[in-house]
Amino acid sequence: MKAADLRTRTADELTEQLDTLGRESFNLRFQRANGQLENTSRVRQVRRDIARIKTVLGERHRQTP
């Protein structure tokens, strides 16, 4: 997921995506704790996607008067 792609989406879509990634992150943490996590790189990818979305939302929030 690239920041340029995120900037084309609406705030509602970004918030929905953020919720989805939050749930996925929660599930990945449980899988790691139970030793069932197969794709360990997905944890890092989800964390970075969450950070990108929060960055774009923060930029928009700061631009509004």
NORFENKA-V15241 format. One record per run of one state. SS is the DSSP state (H for helix, E for strand, L for the rest). FROM is the first residue (numbers start at 0). LEN is the number of residues. Records with the same first field share a line. If there is no record, write none. Layout:
# NORFENKA-V15241
SS=FROM-LEN ; FROM-LEN
This chain:
# NORFENKA-V15241
L=0-2 ; 7-3 ; 34-6 ; 63-2
H=2-5 ; 10-24 ; 40-23
